[in-house]
């Protein structure tokens, strides 16, 4: 014990000298700690406390007001769309699809078909007129790009005339009614009905238009301005022609780097490495010396990765909207199906896969499609980021909705 105490006593001056070197203001350890303290405890909290998909978002303070503002904005868009379609003339303008019952000429076949699957909302959701919002946005996109696509509205309501918004759109778009001639059959549950409706609209679009590609939109998936240019870019890439489907929407709250999907981990490491390299280069230029790789580079890589994750990957993805060529393509994820792009060769396979299963709670059509993909090793499906549609549906047409829905 005496020898141990003597050894420890002899080491104290060395430890003091080491600590004094480590804790001096010019020490890399002190500078790194100060940088982290300033960034993660001051700068990011101040900059990100109102960003919905950031870790620093102050949910208890802002969520209710932001949710109410989003509902109000959607209501105003819905009322504007309602006034537009009520005032629209009866006859379709050139470039739009034919009225119900009219044929489509061979010259009009073979392009992109946008099919909007719709059913009447429950009472609390009627005033938002989601379908009319989507239709108005599609009209604007097609006016800016004549001939880029055809639109089919697929009304799957049990009594078609009860869906007043779909009736209103007959002025401009072709509207198919699933139950026009026969009453709706009994189905085991709402999830199976939703799947059967989806399959019917897929098949009906093929029969009516014989398209080369099919974009399936749910009636609360509001297309963004970049949709058609992005679709042209996607359909020109090699991976697309062998795909079963391409997802155009994934919930923003699930877009973080800290995720079980390996491709995002690689993207995260790449973002950290790129940011660290730029910082090292700037520091080397400022000091007038050649950049060096070492513990400093590793620290800065981890620092940049943590900043990106806490700030919010969703907001970094928005930079990719600068050009369609910057779209990120990765293997498909499970959730969800508001916007799905299908090559013509894959549509019949998708119909077959979905027809083989019965959907239920916990196994809706998105899960059924994803499991069909996983069970067949030869099939490939992809997801595109950032999202090309906004999900505006606070009130569902098939599920009970919360009386006061929230953004998260």
N, C-alpha and C positions, 0 to 999 in steps of 0.2 A: 504493500500500500504506500509505503514511504517513497519508493521509486516511482510509482505512478503519479503521486502528487508532485514530485520533483519534475517529472517529464511534462506534466500539464503546466506547471509553473513556468517551465522553460519555453513552452509553446505560446504563452500569452502574448509576448511582444510580437511574435510573428503574425498572430491573428489580428492584433491591433493594426500592424502595418498593412496587412492585406485588406482589412476593412476600410482603413483610411484611403487606400488606393481605389478601392471599389466604390466608395460612397462620395468621392470628390465630384464636384459638379461636371467636370469634363469626362467622367467615367462613362463608357458606353452603357453600363448597367443602369446608372442613374438616369441617363438621357432616355433610354428605352422605357424605363418605368414612368418617367414624366410624360413621355409621348402617349403611352397607353392610358395613363390617368386623365390627361387632357382630352384625348379622343373619346374614350368610352364613358367617361363620367361627366363631361361638359359639352363637347361639340356635338356628338351624336344625339344625346338626349334633347338638346335644344333644337337641332335640325330635324329630328325624326318623330317628335312626340305627336304630330298630327298626320303622319303617314300610316295609312290603314294597315299595310302589310309589312311594317317594320316591327322588330322586336321591342322598340321603344314606344310604340303607339300607346297612348294613354286611353285605354279602352273605357274605363269608368267615367272619364270626363267628356269624351268626344263621341262615343259610339252612338248613343241615342240621337243626338242632334244630327250627326252625319247620316244616319239611317233615315230620319225624317226628311232631310234635305234631298236624299236620293229618291225617296218615294214621291216627293213633291215634283221633282224634275221629271220623273217618269210619267206622272199624272199630266203634267203640262204638255209633254210630247204626245201623249195619248190623245188629249183633247185637240191638239193641233192636227194630228193625223186624222181624227174623226171628222173635223171640219173640212179637211182637204178631200177626203174620199166622198163625203156627202155632196160636195160641190163639183166633183169630177163628172165630166160628160159620160154619157152611156156608152159610146162607141170607143173601142181601144184605139190608141194612137199608133202610127206606124212603128214597127220595131217590137211591139208587144205581141204576146201569144193570142191565139184565137179564142173566141167565146166557147163555152161548153157546147159540145155537140158538133163543132166544126173540126174538120180534119187538119192535119199538119202536112204540108207538102214535103216531098223528098228533099227539096233544096233547103228546108228549114231543119232537117234532122241532122244528127251526127255531132252536135257541139256539146256544150255544157248545159245540163238541166239543173236548175235550182228548185228543189221540192220542199215546200214549207208544210210540215205536219202540224195540224191545228185542231183543237177541240175547244168548246166553250168553257170559259173560266167560271169558277164559282162566283157567287154574288159579290164578294168583297174585292174580287180582281177584275170585274167587268169594266170598271171606269178607267182602267189603265190602257185598255185597247192594245195589248201587246202585238197582236197580229197586224193591226193597222200601222203601228210604228215600224215593224219589220218591212211591210209591203212598201211604205213610203220611202224607206231607205233604199230598198232594192230598186224602186223606180228611179231614184236619183242616180244610182250606180249604173243602171242600164242606159239612161239618157246620156251619161258621160261616156259610155262605151257601147254604142249601138251594135247589136248583133253578137255581143260577147256571150250571152246566155239566154235561155228561156226560163220562165217561171211557171211552176205548177203549184197551186194551193190545194192541199189534200185535206178536206174536211172529214174528220172521223167522228164527229158528234153523232150520237144515236138518232136524234131527230135533226137533220141538217139545217132546217129553217130556224131552229132555235139559236144557231150560231150566227147572230146578226152581222158580226164583223166580216165573216166569210161571205155572207150574202152580198155585202156591200162591195166586196172586191170583184164580184162577177162583172162589174163595169169594165175592168181593165185586164184581169188575169183569168186564165182558165182555172176553174175550180172543180175538182173531182170530189164526189160525195160517196163515201164508202157505203152508207146505209140508205142510199136513195131509193132502192127498189125493195130491199128486205129489211125487216127489223133486226136490231143487233142481237146476235146469239148470246147465250149465257156463257160467261167465262169464269174460271176459278177465282180470279182476283184481279185487282186493278193493274198489277205489274204485268200479268199475262196479256191483259187487254192492250196495254201500252205497246207491248212487243208486237202483238198481232196487227195493230194499227200501223206500226212502223214498217212491218213487212209488206202490208198491203200497199202502202204508198210507194215503197221501193219498186214493187212489181208493176204497179199502175203507171209509174213514170216510164218504165222500160217499154210497156205496151203502147203508150200514147206517142212518145217522142223518139224512141230508139236512140238515146243519146250516146255519145262517146264517153262522157264522164257525168257522174251524178253527185251533186252537193245536197245532202239532207240537212235541213235546218228545222229545229223546233221553233215554235211560234214566239218564243221569248228570247231568241238568239239574234240580237241586233247586229247586222253586218257593219264592219268598220269601213272607212273610206278606202283603205288599202286592200280590201278583199280581192277584187278582180285582178289587179296587177300581181298580187301574191299568188293567186291560184295559177296564173299563167306561168309564173316562175316555178312553182311546185310541179306542175304537169310537164314541164320541159326537162326535169331532172330524171336521171336514169333510174333511181330507186323507185320512182312512182309507178312505173309500168308493171312491176312485179309485186306491188303492195296489195294487201287485202283491203286496207282502208288507211286514211290519213286523218288524224284528229286535228281539228283547228281550234279547239278550246280545252283548257284545263283550268280548274279553279285557282284563282290567284293565291289563295291562302295555302295551297299545296305546291307552290312553285319554288320553295326554298331549296338551298343547296343541301342542307342537312336532311337528307332523304335517302331511303334505301336504294334508289336507282343509281347504279354505278356511273352512268354517263354524266350525271350531275356532279359527282365527286371529282371526276376528271376535269370537268369544266371549272370547278371551284379551284382545283390545284393550278390549272392554267391561268385563271384570273390572278391568283396570288403570285405565281411566278412572273407573269408579265408586269404586274404592278411593282413587284420588288425589283425587277431588272431596270425599269424606268427610274425608280427612286435611287438605286445604286448608281446609275449613269449620271443622274443630276448631281448627286453628292460628289461623285468623282470629278465632274466638270467644275463644280464650285471650288473644290480643293486643289484643282490643277494636277490631278494624279490619275493613274489608270484604275478602272474599277476592279475590285477584287471580290471573289466569291468566298464565303466563309460563314461563320456564325451570324454575322450581320445580315447576310442575304437570307439565311434561314429565318431569322427573327422577322425581317420585313415581309417575307412570304406569308408567315403565319399571321402577322398583323393585318396585311391586306385582305387575307381570306376572312378574318374575323370581322373586319369593317364591312366587307361585301355582304356577309350573312346577316349581320345585325341591321345594316341599312335596309336591306330587302332586295333579294334577287329580282323580284318583279319589276322594280324600278330600273334596274340595270338592263333588263331585257327590252325596255322601251327604246333604248338606243338603237336596237336592231331595226326599228321602223324607218330608219333613214333610207333604206333601200331594200327591195324584195330579195336581193342577192344575199343579204345578211341574215335571213331567216335561219333559225336553228332547227335542225331536224334530228330527232332522237327516237329510239324504240318507243312504241306506244305504251301508255299507262292505262290503269283500269278505268278510272272515272274521267269523263262523263261523255254524253253524246249530243250536246246541243248543236254541234256542227261537225259533220263527218263527210269527207270526200271519198268517193268510191270510183275506181276505174271501171269502165264498162265490163271488162272481163271478170271482175271480182264480184259484181253485184249478185249474180245468180248463186255464187258460192255463199255469200253472206246470207241470202234468203234461205238457202238450204240449211246452213248451220243454225240459224235462229229458229227455223221451223222444227228442228229436232229436239228442242228443249222447252220446258215449261217454266216460265218465270214466276217468281214469288218474292216476298219480302226478303231482302238480303241477297237476292239473285235477280236483279232487274236486267234489262236488256243490255246495259253497258257491261255488266259482269258476265252475262252469258256470251257476249261477243268476245270479250277478252279471254275467257276460259276456252272458247272454241279455238282461238288463236294459239293459246298455250298447249292445247292438246294435239296440235298439228305442227310439227317441227318445221315443215316446209313452208308454212305461211309466214309472211312478214307484214307488220303494220307499224305505222310511224305517228309521231306527234310533232306538230309544228309550234314553235314559240317565237315571238309573243303571240297571244291570242289574236285571232282574226275576227272574232265576234265578241260582243258584250252580252253577258247573261243578265237580262233585265227582269226576269220573272220572280217577283217576290211572292206571288200567289200561284199555286200549282193548279192545273186542270184535272189532275188525277189523284192528288194527295191532299190531306188536310193541311192547311196553312196556319201559321201562327197569326193571331189577330194583329200583332205589332211586329212584323218581320224586321230583322236586323241584317246589316251588311255582312257580319261574320256569323 
